Amino acid sequence: MFAVGNWKMNLTLEEALGLASGVVSQVSELGLGAESTLQVGIAPPFPYLHAVGTLLEGSGVELVAQDCHAETKGAFMSWVSAPMLRSVGVRRVIVGHSERRKHGGDDDTRVRAKLEAALAAGLGVILCVGESLEEREAGRQAEVVGTQLRAALTGLSVEQWAETVIAYEPLWAIGTGKTASPEQAGEMHTQIIGQILPELLPAGVDAPFVLYGGSVKPANIDALAAIDGVGGVLVGGASLEANSFGRIAQGCAPGGGGVSNDARSE
Ligand code: PGA
């Protein structure tokens, strides 16, 4: 399982370094790396990536960026490209987050371009998908998520799939304190893994991790991690405190409520 903390636009440099070292000490007890099925990542704001990345060296915690531009370089003032991120030690980029789709105008075409740019730069991706409250109330959640996934992932190579993680984040659950019920999350994860991904995956390629995101916290991690098809979590608010994120990572560790990679691909 994969537990990722998305710090969004929060913290000063000093606070970010303090939180990063707190996360490292919390997860060092859980055991990361080759002998564990648990993966942990944190996504600090751009200005702290290099400093936090230096602090994470040797810890096994992945340095994740919150976004990237689709172009590699040029007159795109204030933006950050995937090769730039790679050069400061970033391992993976979040693309298609609903806050980027809503406030930054990222539509499916731009999300696809960013995803391709990240993969071309040698980075992994976390592709976020999810439906709005209106879409869920109209019963359109599977159609909306299917459209987002097809737009971003159709035609990826075997190597590109190996670097791809998906995060299902229902918009109505992000930052609202409302979490999808185990039935709602389970139904969507089953749909993604059982119906949508088999259309898209080349023969013989295992399904990628499908994370759940939206008001994940210590109080609900065990129930979420136990849901069939949930391969980890993308955590906003509750990742801003080391103990809280540590407890969430523990819930994703083998024996901590989460399933192993082996169970995921069965
Ligand atoms: P939240 O954010 O955990 O604060 O709901 C999740 C996300 O936006 O990835």
Residues whose N, C-alpha, C, O or C-beta is under 5 A from the ligand:
A	BS01	PGA	N6 A173 I174 G175 T176 G213 G214 S215 V216 L234 V235 G236 G237 A238
